[in-house]
Amino acid sequence: MTIHKEGYPTIIISFIVLGIIGSLFSYFLPDVLAGILNIILFGLFLFIVSFFRIPNRQLTKGKNQIICPADGKVVVIEEMVDDEYFHEKRIQVSIFMSPANVHVNRYPIDGSVVYSKYHPGKFLVAWHPKSSTENERHSTVIEFPGKGQLLVKQIAGALARRIKNYAVVGTQAQQDAELGFIKFGSRVDVLLPLGTNIKVNLDQAVQGGVTVLAEW
């Protein structure tokens, strides 16, 4: 396991702030109470560190396969009309990421990055139906030659207020390589062409870079 580069500033600041708070507890409070509170602070620090973890995994690769871009639980599988890029019907598969999930986002396919756009917005809870269109989000479209295009939408939630996206239009995406990172609870939508063979079910727990989301 390694720590994601996006986590180092947060981890350092948390270490300093929690260390100062713990020192104040030890100075002003009885030893037993200070000890209990410092254990809680240490647990909080470990949670913050674990949030930025990148576990060692055997990543899945397949030219005909579309791999889950994020860890979490599948909360939506439905047809919808995309008003941002395709302007036609698509299959939307949404993955909700809780604060306990790994928050690295990965490219689901190989291909060319043909669209990458950040949208400021609200911070509704990530499972809210309107979070896909009203929340802060970043959309990336990848084109797989001979197969089609898909859109990956990183959506901020009520806690997540910083989306990092590494996609650059005109560059080549590599399946399972890092697309970006979202701090704390959030959601990722994948918009697929109609007729795509969906391989996941509602409420299924999935792993980014491992679970097969769909097949062309």
Phi and psi in degrees as GROMACS dihedral restraints (atoms count N, CA, C in turn):
[ dihedral_restraints ]
;  ai    aj    ak    al  type     phi  dphi    fc
    3     4     5     6     1  -126.0    20    10
    4     5     6     7     1   171.9    20    10
    6     7     8     9     1  -105.8    20    10
    7     8     9    10     1   133.4    20    10
    9    10    11    12     1   -69.0    20    10
   10    11    12    13     1   145.9    20    10
   12    13    14    15     1   -60.3    20    10
   13    14    15    16     1   -27.3    20    10
   15    16    17    18     1   -69.9    20    10
   16    17    18    19     1   -15.4    20    10
   18    19    20    21     1   -88.5    20    10
   19    20    21    22     1   -20.0    20    10
   21    22    23    24     1   -59.7    20    10
   22    23    24    25     1   -46.0    20    10
   24    25    26    27     1   -60.1    20    10
   25    26    27    28     1   -43.5    20    10
   27    28    29    30     1   -64.1    20    10
   28    29    30    31     1   -43.1    20    10
   30    31    32    33     1   -64.2    20    10
   31    32    33    34     1   -43.0    20    10
   33    34    35    36     1   -64.9    20    10
   34    35    36    37     1   -46.1    20    10
   36    37    38    39     1   -63.2    20    10
   37    38    39    40     1   -42.6    20    10
   39    40    41    42     1   -62.0    20    10
   40    41    42    43     1   -41.3    20    10
   42    43    44    45     1   -60.4    20    10
   43    44    45    46     1   -43.4    20    10
   45    46    47    48     1   -68.2    20    10
   46    47    48    49     1   -48.8    20    10
   48    49    50    51     1   -64.3    20    10
   49    50    51    52     1   -47.4    20    10
   51    52    53    54     1   -67.1    20    10
   52    53    54    55     1   -33.1    20    10
   54    55    56    57     1   -64.8    20    10
   55    56    57    58     1   -40.9    20    10
   57    58    59    60     1   -65.2    20    10
   58    59    60    61     1   -43.9    20    10
   60    61    62    63     1   -61.8    20    10
   61    62    63    64     1   -42.7    20    10
   63    64    65    66     1   -63.4    20    10
   64    65    66    67     1   -37.9    20    10
   66    67    68    69     1   -65.7    20    10
   67    68    69    70     1   -38.9    20    10
   69    70    71    72     1   -65.7    20    10
   70    71    72    73     1   -40.3    20    10
   72    73    74    75     1   -58.5    20    10
   73    74    75    76     1   -47.2    20    10
   75    76    77    78     1   -65.4    20    10
   76    77    78    79     1   -30.4    20    10
   78    79    80    81     1   -81.0    20    10
   79    80    81    82     1   -40.4    20    10
   81    82    83    84     1  -101.3    20    10
   82    83    84    85     1   -18.4    20    10
   84    85    86    87     1  -109.2    20    10
   85    86    87    88     1   158.7    20    10
   87    88    89    90     1   -57.3    20    10
   88    89    90    91     1   151.9    20    10
   90    91    92    93     1   -57.0    20    10
   91    92    93    94     1   -44.6    20    10
   93    94    95    96     1   -63.6    20    10
   94    95    96    97     1   -48.2    20    10
   96    97    98    99     1   -64.1    20    10
   97    98    99   100     1   -42.5    20    10
   99   100   101   102     1   -62.1    20    10
  100   101   102   103     1   -38.7    20    10
  102   103   104   105     1   -63.8    20    10
  103   104   105   106     1   -43.3    20    10
  105   106   107   108     1   -63.2    20    10
  106   107   108   109     1   -46.0    20    10
  108   109   110   111     1   -65.9    20    10
  109   110   111   112     1   -35.9    20    10
  111   112   113   114     1   -69.1    20    10
  112   113   114   115     1   -32.5    20    10
  114   115   116   117     1   -64.3    20    10
  115   116   117   118     1   -41.0    20    10
  117   118   119   120     1   -62.4    20    10
  118   119   120   121     1   -43.1    20    10
  120   121   122   123     1   -62.6    20    10
  121   122   123   124     1   -39.5    20    10
  123   124   125   126     1   -64.7    20    10
  124   125   126   127     1   -40.4    20    10
  126   127   128   129     1   -62.8    20    10
  127   128   129   130     1   -39.5    20    10
  129   130   131   132     1   -63.0    20    10
  130   131   132   133     1   -41.0    20    10
  132   133   134   135     1   -63.8    20    10
  133   134   135   136     1   -42.2    20    10
  135   136   137   138     1   -63.3    20    10
  136   137   138   139     1   -36.9    20    10
  138   139   140   141     1   -64.0    20    10
  139   140   141   142     1   -42.7    20    10
  141   142   143   144     1   -62.6    20    10
  142   143   144   145     1   -42.0    20    10
  144   145   146   147     1   -62.9    20    10
  145   146   147   148     1   -44.0    20    10
  147   148   149   150     1   -65.5    20    10
  148   149   150   151     1   -26.7    20    10
  150   151   152   153     1   -61.9    20    10
  151   152   153   154     1   -31.0    20    10
  153   154   155   156     1   -98.3    20    10
  154   155   156   157     1    17.2    20    10
  156   157   158   159     1   -73.2    20    10
  157   158   159   160     1   148.6    20    10
  159   160   161   162     1  -122.2    20    10
  160   161   162   163     1    99.2    20    10
  162   163   164   165     1   -70.7    20    10
  163   164   165   166     1   152.8    20    10
  165   166   167   168     1   -76.1    20    10
  166   167   168   169     1   122.9    20    10
  168   169   170   171     1  -138.5    20    10
  169   170   171   172     1   152.9    20    10
  171   172   173   174     1   -86.7    20    10
  172   173   174   175     1   103.0    20    10
  174   175   176   177     1   -76.3    20    10
  175   176   177   178     1   147.7    20    10
  177   178   179   180     1   -90.9    20    10
  178   179   180   181     1   135.4    20    10
  180   181   182   183     1  -132.7    20    10
  181   182   183   184     1   140.2    20    10
  183   184   185   186     1  -172.5    20    10
  184   185   186   187     1   127.5    20    10
  186   187   188   189     1   -63.5    20    10
  187   188   189   190     1   -31.2    20    10
  189   190   191   192     1   -94.1    20    10
  190   191   192   193     1     1.1    20    10
  192   193   194   195     1  -109.3    20    10
  193   194   195   196     1   144.8    20    10
  195   196   197   198     1  -110.1    20    10
  196   197   198   199     1   117.1    20    10
  198   199   200   201     1   -95.2    20    10
  199   200   201   202     1   145.8    20    10
  201   202   203   204     1   -57.1    20    10
  202   203   204   205     1   130.7    20    10
  204   205   206   207     1   -83.4    20    10
  205   206   207   208     1    -8.3    20    10
  207   208   209   210     1  -151.1    20    10
  208   209   210   211     1   156.4    20    10
  210   211   212   213     1   -78.0    20    10
  211   212   213   214     1   154.6    20    10
  213   214   215   216     1   143.6    20    10
  214   215   216   217     1  -151.6    20    10
  216   217   218   219     1  -124.3    20    10
  217   218   219   220     1   136.2    20    10
  219   220   221   222     1   -72.9    20    10
  220   221   222   223     1   120.2    20    10
  222   223   224   225     1  -115.0    20    10
  223   224   225   226     1   -14.5    20    10
  225   226   227   228     1  -143.2    20    10
  226   227   228   229     1   132.7    20    10
  228   229   230   231     1  -139.1    20    10
  229   230   231   232     1   106.2    20    10
  231   232   233   234     1  -161.4    20    10
  232   233   234   235     1   160.4    20    10
  234   235   236   237     1   -81.9    20    10
  235   236   237   238     1   142.4    20    10
  237   238   239   240     1  -150.4    20    10
  238   239   240   241     1   168.3    20    10
  240   241   242   243     1  -105.1    20    10
  241   242   243   244     1   119.0    20    10
  243   244   245   246     1   -83.3    20    10
  244   245   246   247     1   121.3    20    10
  246   247   248   249     1   -96.9    20    10
  247   248   249   250     1    -5.1    20    10
  249   250   251   252     1   -89.7    20    10
  250   251   252   253     1   -48.4    20    10
  252   253   254   255     1  -127.1    20    10
  253   254   255   256     1   -53.9    20    10
  255   256   257   258     1   -79.3    20    10
  256   257   258   259     1   -35.1    20    10
  258   259   260   261     1    56.2    20    10
  259   260   261   262     1    42.7    20    10
  261   262   263   264     1  -160.4    20    10
  262   263   264   265     1   176.9    20    10
  264   265   266   267     1   -69.4    20    10
  265   266   267   268     1   141.9    20    10
  267   268   269   270     1  -140.6    20    10
  268   269   270   271     1   164.1    20    10
  270   271   272   273     1   -94.7    20    10
  271   272   273   274     1   122.9    20    10
  273   274   275   276     1  -101.4    20    10
  274   275   276   277     1   126.2    20    10
  276   277   278   279     1  -118.3    20    10
  277   278   279   280     1   122.2    20    10
  279   280   281   282     1  -114.4    20    10
  280   281   282   283     1   136.1    20    10
  282   283   284   285     1  -117.4    20    10
  283   284   285   286     1   119.7    20    10
  285   286   287   288     1   -90.4    20    10
  286   287   288   289     1   128.7    20    10
  288   289   290   291     1  -108.4    20    10
  289   290   291   292     1   117.9    20    10
  291   292   293   294     1   -80.7    20    10
  292   293   294   295     1   166.2    20    10
  294   295   296   297     1   -58.4    20    10
  295   296   297   298     1   -20.4    20    10
  297   298   299   300     1   -84.0    20    10
  298   299   300   301     1   -13.2    20    10
  300   301   302   303     1   -77.9    20    10
  301   302   303   304     1   159.8    20    10
  303   304   305   306     1   -68.2    20    10
  304   305   306   307     1   134.6    20    10
  306   307   308   309     1  -111.8    20    10
  307   308   309   310     1    15.5    20    10
  309   310   311   312     1   -72.3    20    10
  310   311   312   313     1   134.9    20    10
  312   313   314   315     1  -107.2    20    10
  313   314   315   316     1   138.4    20    10
  315   316   317   318     1  -124.9    20    10
  316   317   318   319     1   152.8    20    10
  318   319   320   321     1   -66.1    20    10
  319   320   321   322     1   129.7    20    10
  321   322   323   324     1   -80.1    20    10
  322   323   324   325     1   -18.1    20    10
  324   325   326   327     1  -144.5    20    10
  325   326   327   328     1   165.5    20    10
  327   328   329   330     1   -77.3    20    10
  328   329   330   331     1   157.8    20    10
  330   331   332   333     1   152.6    20    10
  331   332   333   334     1  -170.2    20    10
  333   334   335   336     1  -101.9    20    10
  334   335   336   337     1   136.5    20    10
  336   337   338   339     1   -79.0    20    10
  337   338   339   340     1   114.6    20    10
  339   340   341   342     1  -110.1    20    10
  340   341   342   343     1    -7.0    20    10
  342   343   344   345     1  -159.5    20    10
  343   344   345   346     1   135.4    20    10
  345   346   347   348     1  -153.2    20    10
  346   347   348   349     1   114.4    20    10
  348   349   350   351     1  -144.8    20    10
  349   350   351   352     1   134.0    20    10
  351   352   353   354     1   -93.6    20    10
  352   353   354   355     1   138.6    20    10
  354   355   356   357     1  -125.2    20    10
  355   356   357   358     1   116.9    20    10
  357   358   359   360     1   -67.3    20    10
  358   359   360   361     1   158.7    20    10
  360   361   362   363     1  -179.3    20    10
  361   362   363   364     1  -161.4    20    10
  363   364   365   366     1   -80.6    20    10
  364   365   366   367     1  -178.7    20    10
  366   367   368   369     1  -131.0    20    10
  367   368   369   370     1    54.4    20    10
  369   370   371   372     1   -65.7    20    10
  370   371   372   373     1   158.0    20    10
  372   373   374   375     1   -56.8    20    10
  373   374   375   376     1   145.2    20    10
  375   376   377   378     1   -64.4    20    10
  376   377   378   379     1   -23.5    20    10
  378   379   380   381     1   -89.3    20    10
  379   380   381   382     1    -0.6    20    10
  381   382   383   384     1   -65.0    20    10
  382   383   384   385     1   135.8    20    10
  384   385   386   387     1   -56.4    20    10
  385   386   387   388     1   -30.7    20    10
  387   388   389   390     1   -89.6    20    10
  388   389   390   391     1     0.1    20    10
  390   391   392   393     1   -64.6    20    10
  391   392   393   394     1   -27.9    20    10
  393   394   395   396     1   -65.1    20    10
  394   395   396   397     1   -29.2    20    10
  396   397   398   399     1  -114.2    20    10
  397   398   399   400     1   -16.6    20    10
  399   400   401   402     1  -112.9    20    10
  400   401   402   403     1   -20.4    20    10
  402   403   404   405     1   -80.3    20    10
  403   404   405   406     1   163.6    20    10
  405   406   407   408     1   -56.9    20    10
  406   407   408   409     1   134.8    20    10
  408   409   410   411     1  -159.6    20    10
  409   410   411   412     1   163.9    20    10
  411   412   413   414     1  -136.3    20    10
  412   413   414   415     1   125.1    20    10
  414   415   416   417     1  -107.3    20    10
  415   416   417   418     1   135.9    20    10
  417   418   419   420     1  -130.9    20    10
  418   419   420   421     1   130.9    20    10
  420   421   422   423     1  -112.9    20    10
  421   422   423   424     1   129.1    20    10
  423   424   425   426     1  -116.8    20    10
  424   425   426   427     1   135.8    20    10
  426   427   428   429     1  -109.6    20    10
  427   428   429   430     1   124.8    20    10
  429   430   431   432     1  -101.4    20    10
  430   431   432   433     1   117.1    20    10
  432   433   434   435     1   -55.0    20    10
  433   434   435   436     1   128.8    20    10
  435   436   437   438     1    83.1    20    10
  436   437   438   439     1    -9.7    20    10
  438   439   440   441     1  -113.1    20    10
  439   440   441   442     1   -49.6    20    10
  441   442   443   444     1   143.4    20    10
  442   443   444   445     1  -165.9    20    10
  444   445   446   447     1  -119.3    20    10
  445   446   447   448     1   149.7    20    10
  447   448   449   450     1  -136.4    20    10
  448   449   450   451     1   154.7    20    10
  450   451   452   453     1  -115.0    20    10
  451   452   453   454     1   130.2    20    10
  453   454   455   456     1  -109.4    20    10
  454   455   456   457     1   122.7    20    10
  456   457   458   459     1  -116.1    20    10
  457   458   459   460     1   113.0    20    10
  459   460   461   462     1   -86.0    20    10
  460   461   462   463     1   123.5    20    10
  462   463   464   465     1  -121.0    20    10
  463   464   465   466     1   128.0    20    10
  465   466   467   468     1   -74.6    20    10
  466   467   468   469     1   147.4    20    10
  468   469   470   471     1  -107.3    20    10
  469   470   471   472     1  -163.4    20    10
  471   472   473   474     1   -65.2    20    10
  472   473   474   475     1   -31.4    20    10
  474   475   476   477     1   -96.8    20    10
  475   476   477   478     1   -35.4    20    10
  477   478   479   480     1   -78.5    20    10
  478   479   480   481     1   118.6    20    10
  480   481   482   483     1  -130.3    20    10
  481   482   483   484     1    25.6    20    10
  483   484   485   486     1  -150.6    20    10
  484   485   486   487     1   110.4    20    10
  486   487   488   489     1  -104.0    20    10
  487   488   489   490     1   128.0    20    10
  489   490   491   492     1  -108.6    20    10
  490   491   492   493     1   131.3    20    10
  492   493   494   495     1  -133.5    20    10
  493   494   495   496     1   130.8    20    10
  495   496   497   498     1  -105.4    20    10
  496   497   498   499     1     3.6    20    10
  498   499   500   501     1   -73.3    20    10
  499   500   501   502     1   134.8    20    10
  501   502   503   504     1  -125.6    20    10
  502   503   504   505     1   125.2    20    10
  504   505   506   507     1   -58.7    20    10
  505   506   507   508     1   133.6    20    10
  507   508   509   510     1    97.2    20    10
  508   509   510   511     1    -9.9    20    10
  510   511   512   513     1   -94.8    20    10
  511   512   513   514     1   167.5    20    10
  513   514   515   516     1   -95.3    20    10
  514   515   516   517     1   129.4    20    10
  516   517   518   519     1   -89.3    20    10
  517   518   519   520     1   141.1    20    10
  519   520   521   522     1  -114.5    20    10
  520   521   522   523     1   128.7    20    10
  522   523   524   525     1   -51.5    20    10
  523   524   525   526     1   128.5    20    10
  525   526   527   528     1    79.6    20    10
  526   527   528   529     1    -6.2    20    10
  528   529   530   531     1   -70.7    20    10
  529   530   531   532     1   161.2    20    10
  531   532   533   534     1   -70.9    20    10
  532   533   534   535     1   124.6    20    10
  534   535   536   537     1   -90.1    20    10
  535   536   537   538     1   -35.3    20    10
  537   538   539   540     1   173.1    20    10
  538   539   540   541     1  -161.7    20    10
  540   541   542   543     1  -154.7    20    10
  541   542   543   544     1   140.7    20    10
  543   544   545   546     1  -123.8    20    10
  544   545   546   547     1   127.4    20    10
  546   547   548   549     1   -80.4    20    10
  547   548   549   550     1   125.5    20    10
  549   550   551   552     1    68.1    20    10
  550   551   552   553     1  -170.0    20    10
  552   553   554   555     1   -55.4    20    10
  553   554   555   556     1   139.1    20    10
  555   556   557   558     1  -167.9    20    10
  556   557   558   559     1  -165.5    20    10
  558   559   560   561     1  -153.3    20    10
  559   560   561   562     1   149.7    20    10
  561   562   563   564     1  -128.8    20    10
  562   563   564   565     1   127.0    20    10
  564   565   566   567     1  -103.7    20    10
  565   566   567   568     1   143.1    20    10
  567   568   569   570     1  -122.3    20    10
  568   569   570   571     1   124.8    20    10
  570   571   572   573     1  -104.8    20    10
  571   572   573   574     1   118.7    20    10
  573   574   575   576     1  -115.3    20    10
  574   575   576   577     1   154.9    20    10
  576   577   578   579     1   -63.1    20    10
  577   578   579   580     1   148.3    20    10
  579   580   581   582     1   -59.7    20    10
  580   581   582   583     1   141.8    20    10
  582   583   584   585     1    93.7    20    10
  583   584   585   586     1    -8.5    20    10
  585   586   587   588     1   -63.9    20    10
  586   587   588   589     1   138.4    20    10
  588   589   590   591     1   -83.6    20    10
  589   590   591   592     1   101.8    20    10
  591   592   593   594     1   -75.0    20    10
  592   593   594   595     1   132.0    20    10
  594   595   596   597     1  -111.2    20    10
  595   596   597   598     1     2.5    20    10
  597   598   599   600     1  -115.4    20    10
  598   599   600   601     1   166.3    20    10
  600   601   602   603     1  -122.2    20    10
  601   602   603   604     1   160.7    20    10
  603   604   605   606     1   -58.4    20    10
  604   605   606   607     1   140.8    20    10
  606   607   608   609     1    71.2    20    10
  607   608   609   610     1     6.4    20    10
  609   610   611   612     1   -76.6    20    10
  610   611   612   613     1   136.3    20    10
  612   613   614   615     1   -80.7    20    10
  613   614   615   616     1   130.6    20    10
  615   616   617   618     1  -127.5    20    10
  616   617   618   619     1   161.2    20    10
  618   619   620   621     1  -121.1    20    10
  619   620   621   622     1   131.6    20    10
  621   622   623   624     1   -64.5    20    10
  622   623   624   625     1   132.7    20    10
  624   625   626   627     1    80.5    20    10
  625   626   627   628     1    -3.1    20    10
  627   628   629   630     1  -122.6    20    10
  628   629   630   631     1   -54.7    20    10
  630   631   632   633     1   -73.8    20    10
  631   632   633   634     1   132.4    20    10
  633   634   635   636     1   -77.1    20    10
  634   635   636   637     1   117.3    20    10
  636   637   638   639     1   -79.4    20    10
  637   638   639   640     1   -43.4    20    10
  639   640   641   642     1  -162.9    20    10
  640   641   642   643     1   172.1    20    10
  642   643   644   645     1  -129.1    20    10
  643   644   645   646     1   143.9    20    10
